[in-house]
Amino acid sequence: MGLPLRITFKDNDYVYQIVDSKSINQNTTEIELLLNGEKVELIRDIKLVWKQKDGHSELDSELVQALGRSVSLRLRM
């Protein structure tokens, strides 16, 4: 697991960690994160839109997009 990363979305700060960044490459379509201590799985669909995989807590779809873009930029996906 990597270092804690921060993202600010709608004036709220979120801390997330990428669970297995070594397995992520340009063809990766699923990412597992720890967001403020909770496990969140993101999926990139055919239109390159990030969505939350079924989970316990529903996140704002714009936050999910921001998290996906943040990871994509950091890991050069």
Sequence and secondary structure as in RCSB ss.txt:
>XXXX:A:sequence
MGLPLRITFKDNDYVYQIVDSKSINQNTTEIELLLNGEKVELIRDIKLVWKQKDGHSELDSELVQALGRSVSLRL
RM
>XXXX:A:secstr
    EEEEETTEEEEEEES GGG  TT  EEEEEETTEEEEEEE TTS EEE S SS   HHHHHHHHHHHHHHT
T 
